[in-house]
């Protein structure tokens, strides 16, 4: 099995056709067809099924794609690492970040990192932690900064706590319930959720209502993009549970306020997550170091926007 065959298969799988995959790989369609046929012969399984619209993955192809992406990613990282060890500071760092950490940490970290490594490209993916874990597992993402559920995540990942993501209920300042002090007063309201699940980070308001035996909130919209959430909350009928660190500054300037809720609200640890079995490249490790320094700096500020999470040492969470 050659790396080029693996890369050919990935290109066709991701682009949905032989022609598009060949174009992405800058080879001819017959050449990439032959490459994948040889790969199938070596594996003794059909990876692709031709249709009138292109190709689709067989069940073998779907399983092999996950391995193939990891192989190609590790090969890229190995080449980047060797070059960086020789003193070349280029390559790519890929980071996943949810809205709170992206707003609070990344601007300052990116500024310092770019000053140190102007030739390194930084790719930032938004979204929520389940998608980040998929990309980390496939090797296409170096690290993620995200809140994690109380039950933790799989042991294949190192989960390094950074700070607590304390929550507040946010609404437009003209929302009719802007002065509500209890969750019971919010029963029957419409909500924006920032995750796809019905509990844990992104849907923690559901957990808060369950804890008080209240009817579950009505979910009007699911959205994980802070800018879009700001726009959605201009509708004075919607509420959203967001990290309290987001409220000063950006959200306040958008006429959004935190409701004075006195009931306990969920808090999840924001963690730096990376694979336990694959070391970061030198430049990715430098980015992670700057993230840790920014958290330390913010935690020492008067009226710090952060509360440190313990334990502070990295641990593998099961």
C-alpha positions as CSV (number, residue, x, y, z in Angstrom):
1,X,0.0,0.0,0.0
2,X,1.4,3.4,-1.0
3,X,0.7,6.7,0.6
4,X,-0.2,8.1,-2.8
5,X,-2.9,5.4,-3.1
6,X,-4.3,6.4,0.2
7,X,-4.3,10.1,-0.7
8,X,-6.0,9.2,-4.1
9,X,-8.8,7.4,-2.3
10,X,-9.3,10.2,0.2
11,X,-9.5,12.7,-2.6
12,X,-12.2,10.7,-4.4
13,X,-14.1,10.0,-1.2
14,X,-14.1,13.7,-0.2
15,X,-14.9,15.1,-3.6
16,X,-17.6,12.5,-4.5
17,X,-16.3,11.6,-8.0
18,X,-13.3,10.2,-9.8
19,X,-13.0,13.3,-12.0
20,X,-13.2,15.8,-9.0
21,X,-10.7,13.7,-7.0
22,X,-8.3,13.5,-9.9
23,X,-8.5,17.3,-10.4
24,X,-7.8,17.8,-6.7
25,X,-4.8,15.4,-6.9
26,X,-3.6,16.9,-10.2
27,X,-3.6,13.6,-12.0
28,X,-5.7,12.1,-14.8
29,X,-9.0,10.3,-14.1
30,X,-7.6,7.0,-15.5
31,X,-4.5,7.2,-13.3
32,X,-6.6,7.7,-10.1
33,X,-9.0,4.9,-11.1
34,X,-6.0,2.5,-11.5
35,X,-4.6,3.7,-8.2
36,X,-7.8,2.9,-6.3
37,X,-8.3,-0.4,-8.1
38,X,-4.9,-1.5,-7.0
39,X,-5.7,-0.4,-3.5
40,X,-8.9,-2.5,-3.6
41,X,-7.0,-5.5,-4.8
42,X,-4.5,-5.2,-2.0
43,X,-7.3,-4.9,0.6
44,X,-9.5,-7.5,-1.1
45,X,-12.6,-5.4,-0.7
46,X,-14.5,-2.9,-2.8
47,X,-14.1,0.6,-1.5
48,X,-16.2,2.6,-4.0
49,X,-19.5,2.1,-5.8
50,X,-20.1,4.0,-9.0
51,X,-23.5,5.7,-9.5
52,X,-24.9,8.1,-12.1
53,X,-23.9,11.0,-9.8
54,X,-20.4,9.9,-9.1
55,X,-19.2,7.4,-6.5
56,X,-20.3,6.5,-3.0
57,X,-18.3,4.6,-0.3
58,X,-19.1,1.0,0.4
59,X,-19.2,0.0,4.0
60,X,-15.6,-1.1,3.6
61,X,-14.8,2.3,2.1
62,X,-16.4,4.2,5.0
63,X,-14.4,2.2,7.5
64,X,-11.1,2.5,5.5
65,X,-11.6,6.3,5.1
66,X,-11.3,6.9,8.8
67,X,-8.0,5.0,8.8
68,X,-6.8,6.6,5.6
69,X,-7.4,10.1,6.9
70,X,-5.3,9.3,10.0
71,X,-2.5,7.8,7.8
72,X,-2.4,10.8,5.6
73,X,-2.6,13.3,8.5
74,X,0.2,11.5,10.4
75,X,2.4,11.5,7.3
76,X,1.8,15.3,6.9
77,X,2.6,15.9,10.6
78,X,5.8,13.8,10.3
79,X,7.0,15.8,7.4
80,X,6.1,19.1,9.1
81,X,7.8,18.0,12.3
82,X,11.1,17.0,10.6
83,X,11.1,20.3,8.8
84,X,10.4,22.2,12.0
85,X,13.1,20.3,13.9
86,X,15.6,21.5,11.2
87,X,14.6,25.1,11.9
88,X,11.9,25.7,9.3
89,X,9.0,27.3,11.0
90,X,6.2,26.8,8.6
91,X,3.3,24.3,8.2
92,X,-0.3,24.3,9.5
93,X,-1.8,24.3,13.0
94,X,-5.5,23.2,13.1
95,X,-7.5,24.2,16.2
96,X,-11.1,23.6,17.1
97,X,-12.7,26.1,19.4
98,X,-16.2,26.7,20.8
99,X,-17.6,30.3,21.1
100,X,-16.5,31.1,24.6
101,X,-12.8,30.1,24.3
102,X,-12.6,31.5,20.8
103,X,-13.8,34.9,22.0
104,X,-11.8,35.0,25.2
105,X,-8.5,33.4,24.4
106,X,-7.7,33.2,20.7
107,X,-7.3,36.8,19.7
108,X,-4.4,37.4,22.0
109,X,-2.9,34.0,21.5
110,X,-3.1,34.4,17.7
111,X,-1.4,37.8,17.8
112,X,1.6,36.4,19.8
113,X,1.8,33.2,17.7
114,X,1.7,35.1,14.4
115,X,4.5,37.4,15.7
116,X,6.6,34.3,16.5
117,X,5.7,32.2,13.5
118,X,4.5,34.4,10.6
119,X,4.9,31.6,8.0
120,X,2.7,29.1,9.9
121,X,-1.0,28.9,8.7
122,X,-3.5,28.7,11.5
123,X,-6.9,27.1,10.7
124,X,-9.6,27.5,13.3
125,X,-12.8,25.4,13.2
126,X,-15.9,26.4,15.1
127,X,-18.5,23.9,16.2
128,X,-19.0,21.8,19.3
129,X,-16.8,19.1,21.0
130,X,-18.4,16.0,19.4
131,X,-17.3,17.2,15.9
132,X,-13.9,18.3,17.3
133,X,-13.4,14.8,18.7
134,X,-14.1,13.2,15.3
135,X,-11.5,15.5,13.7
136,X,-9.0,14.9,16.4
137,X,-9.5,11.2,16.1
138,X,-9.0,11.4,12.3
139,X,-5.8,13.4,12.8
140,X,-7.1,16.4,10.8
141,X,-7.1,18.6,13.9
142,X,-4.2,19.2,16.3
143,X,-6.1,20.3,19.4
144,X,-9.5,21.6,20.5
145,X,-10.5,24.1,23.2
146,X,-13.9,23.3,24.4
147,X,-16.1,22.6,27.4
148,X,-16.6,18.9,28.0
149,X,-19.5,16.9,29.6
150,X,-19.3,15.9,33.3
151,X,-18.9,12.3,32.3
152,X,-15.7,13.1,30.5
153,X,-14.5,11.9,27.1
154,X,-12.8,8.8,25.6
155,X,-9.4,7.7,27.0
156,X,-7.7,8.2,23.6
157,X,-7.7,11.9,24.4
158,X,-5.8,14.0,26.9
159,X,-8.1,16.5,28.5
160,X,-6.2,19.4,30.2
161,X,-8.6,21.6,32.2
162,X,-8.1,25.4,31.7
163,X,-10.9,27.2,33.4
164,X,-14.6,26.9,34.4
165,X,-17.2,28.0,31.8
166,X,-19.8,29.5,34.1
167,X,-23.2,30.1,32.5
168,X,-25.6,33.0,32.4
169,X,-29.0,33.3,30.8
170,X,-28.8,36.0,28.0
171,X,-31.5,37.9,26.3
172,X,-32.1,41.2,24.5
173,X,-32.3,44.1,27.0
174,X,-35.9,44.6,26.0
175,X,-36.9,41.0,26.5
176,X,-40.1,40.9,28.7
177,X,-38.4,38.5,31.1
178,X,-35.1,40.4,31.4
179,X,-35.7,40.9,35.2
180,X,-36.5,37.3,36.0
181,X,-34.8,35.9,39.0
182,X,-35.7,32.2,38.9
183,X,-35.8,29.5,36.2
184,X,-39.5,28.9,37.0
185,X,-40.3,32.3,35.6
186,X,-38.7,31.3,32.3
187,X,-40.9,28.2,31.9
188,X,-42.6,28.3,28.5
189,X,-40.0,30.6,26.9
190,X,-38.3,29.8,23.6
191,X,-34.5,29.1,23.6
192,X,-31.5,29.0,21.4
193,X,-29.3,25.9,22.0
194,X,-25.6,26.0,21.1
195,X,-25.3,22.2,20.7
196,X,-27.0,19.3,19.1
197,X,-27.5,17.1,22.2
198,X,-30.2,17.5,24.8
199,X,-27.8,17.7,27.8
200,X,-24.3,18.8,28.7
201,X,-22.4,21.7,27.1
202,X,-24.4,23.5,24.5
203,X,-27.7,22.2,26.0
204,X,-27.0,22.8,29.7
205,X,-30.2,24.8,30.2
206,X,-32.0,21.5,29.8
207,X,-30.0,20.1,32.7
208,X,-30.8,23.1,34.8
209,X,-34.5,22.8,34.2
210,X,-34.4,19.0,34.9
211,X,-32.5,19.7,38.2
212,X,-35.5,21.8,39.4
213,X,-38.2,19.4,38.0
214,X,-39.4,22.1,35.6
215,X,-40.9,21.5,32.1
216,X,-38.1,21.4,29.6
217,X,-37.5,24.6,27.6
218,X,-38.9,24.9,24.1
219,X,-36.0,24.7,21.6
220,X,-36.6,27.3,18.8
221,X,-33.1,27.3,17.2
222,X,-29.9,25.4,17.4
223,X,-26.8,27.5,16.6
224,X,-23.1,27.4,17.7
225,X,-21.9,30.7,16.0
226,X,-21.7,33.6,18.4
227,X,-22.3,36.2,15.7
228,X,-25.5,34.5,14.6
229,X,-26.7,34.0,18.2
230,X,-26.3,37.8,18.7
231,X,-28.5,38.3,15.6
232,X,-31.1,35.7,16.8
233,X,-31.4,37.3,20.2
234,X,-32.5,40.6,18.6
235,X,-35.8,38.7,18.5
236,X,-37.1,39.7,21.9
237,X,-38.8,36.3,22.5
238,X,-35.6,34.2,22.6
239,X,-33.3,33.3,25.5
240,X,-29.9,31.6,25.4
241,X,-27.5,30.1,28.0
242,X,-24.0,31.4,27.3
243,X,-20.6,31.6,29.1
244,X,-20.6,34.5,31.4
245,X,-17.2,35.6,30.0
246,X,-18.9,36.6,26.7
247,X,-21.4,39.0,28.3
248,X,-19.0,42.0,28.9
249,X,-17.9,43.7,25.8
250,X,-19.1,42.0,22.6
251,X,-22.6,40.9,23.8
252,X,-23.2,44.0,25.8
253,X,-22.5,46.1,22.8
254,X,-25.2,44.2,20.9
255,X,-27.8,45.2,23.5
256,X,-27.7,41.8,25.2
257,X,-27.9,41.4,29.0
258,X,-27.5,38.6,31.5
259,X,-30.6,37.9,33.5
260,X,-30.3,38.1,37.3
261,X,-31.1,34.4,37.8
262,X,-30.5,33.3,41.4
263,X,-30.9,29.6,40.8
264,X,-27.7,27.6,40.3
265,X,-26.7,27.4,36.6
266,X,-24.5,24.7,35.0
267,X,-20.7,25.1,34.8
268,X,-18.4,23.0,32.7
269,X,-14.6,22.8,32.5
270,X,-13.2,24.3,29.4
271,X,-10.3,22.0,28.4
272,X,-7.4,21.7,26.0
273,X,-8.0,18.4,24.2
274,X,-5.6,16.5,22.1
275,X,-4.8,12.9,21.2
276,X,-2.9,10.9,23.8
277,X,-1.1,8.7,21.2
278,X,0.1,11.3,18.8
279,X,2.6,14.1,19.8
280,X,1.9,17.6,18.5
281,X,4.3,19.1,16.0
282,X,6.7,21.7,17.5
283,X,4.6,24.7,16.2
284,X,1.3,23.1,17.4
285,X,2.9,22.6,20.9
286,X,4.0,26.3,20.9
287,X,0.4,27.3,20.2
288,X,-0.8,25.1,23.1
289,X,1.8,26.7,25.3
290,X,0.6,30.2,24.4
291,X,-3.0,29.1,25.2
292,X,-1.9,28.0,28.7
293,X,0.0,31.2,29.3
294,X,-3.1,33.3,28.3
295,X,-5.3,31.4,30.7
296,X,-2.7,31.9,33.5
297,X,-2.4,35.7,32.6
298,X,-6.2,36.2,32.6
299,X,-6.6,34.2,35.9
300,X,-4.2,36.6,37.7
301,X,-6.0,39.8,36.6
302,X,-8.1,41.7,39.1
303,X,-11.7,40.8,38.6
304,X,-10.5,37.9,36.5
305,X,-13.0,36.7,33.9
306,X,-11.8,33.1,34.7
307,X,-12.0,30.7,37.5
308,X,-9.3,28.1,37.4
309,X,-10.4,24.5,37.2
310,X,-8.7,21.9,39.3
311,X,-7.0,19.5,38.8
312,X,-4.5,21.7,36.8
313,X,-2.4,18.8,35.5
314,X,-3.4,17.2,32.2
315,X,-5.2,13.9,32.6
316,X,-6.7,11.3,30.4
317,X,-10.5,11.3,31.0
318,X,-12.6,8.1,30.7
